[in-house]
Amino acid sequence: MEIRDVRSLARYDPEKMAKIPVFHSEKMFYDLYALLPGQAQKVHAHEGSDKVYYVLEGEVVARVGEEEALLAPGMAVFAPSGVPHGVRNESASPALLLVVMAPKP
């Protein structure tokens, strides 16, 4: 059995958003994204893979397709296969997200 203390894995990079692997398999990935204020994941799309962003700490603006929403701790957003998506931290505090994508691209 694989067990991770997810919050203890968090680390922030002043240069760019940090992607921290938590669990990976041939079929999916489960990562932490750590964003300092002003950092973002550029809008992009994945054909054949769905993604979910879940906010653990802080706030992010999530974009899926043409829509944007402010997500706070406990909130999640679904980005279906082929739909452009991304997140950005416009707040004054760090943000920590769990991100799941399947199938793994």
Phi, psi and omega in degrees: 000132177260127179231138178231141168271093192302311184296331180289343179278344186298135173210147183246143180244119181296343182275323183198164176305135179266132173252118185244116179294136174249300174225141175223146172217181177292340187254342182201166167230154182223104187238163166259137170247126181244117184240124171280164177308133179089349180274157183208160165256120184299153179293131182205176180220156176234119174282128176086003179225135174264153180225146173233130172255130178234125184273122175270314183218148177078196180223147174223155169264121179257139175241129174226117186065230180264001183261147174231148178210148175275124180250134178247171180309135181091353180261149179225156176224145182254129176245104181292159177311134174083351182265127179301140183206161177180171179224154175213148180257104179262003183272180178265003183238155175297156177232143180230125183235147166266136182229127179240135176225133179209146346294157181297131181290000000 
